[in-house]
């Protein structure tokens, strides 16, 4: 695991690599109600639609390949053959991530995941220190027993992050999430496999130059911040239209058509989604 001091260097290297291999990824954030936006991503411009909106750009086609579409992925929900995959890079200590999880994501699940249009793939991207990393590993461990989304709901409940993510609290969240084997959960979250899974997700985010949480790739198009529902609907509909003009996406060997990811979505709150993104690693929330 890179030290916190090394992370900005890794991110810079990731941006350089992304610029060479994919073209620089732009992350767009909605302005906050006071007219400002939080995090470097807020000032980045959105990528132009390639080909007059008819065909995805070469960069988008490369970003589409990041979708794992793995039937065994415990941190995903939705059909492995869904035409649109939304990859979410998030942190359990991120306030904007929690707002998105409570206010917007459940509506996306009802509108698009349940009808087979959308698959959501989670990437752990802890940026707020040791507690963030511990929560990420615990969420992965809950996913090993098919309870990631229930853990996700418990960890993002109002007031949850203020209680911290120490070992006892993480076990309490796992119990609340209905993880059946808590001894296995405790062993898994401290094991080498959890560290490797976390490193894989972080390396992917660094490589792309992800600069804030939550950040998303929706059908290969970047979007940053807990934006209003309308922004996600527009992005999903655009990606769905592009997918309809493309050949079928090859599935991983262990993926079966029409098989949903494990877990169930978190129950949503009725308040409208806000906007914003938490800052780069090492920054204060």
Beta strands, then each sheet from edge to edge (+ up, - down):
strand 1: 76-77
strand 2: 84-90
strand 3: 118-124
strand 4: 215-218
strand 5: 221-224
sheet 1: 1+ 3- 2- 4+ 5-
end
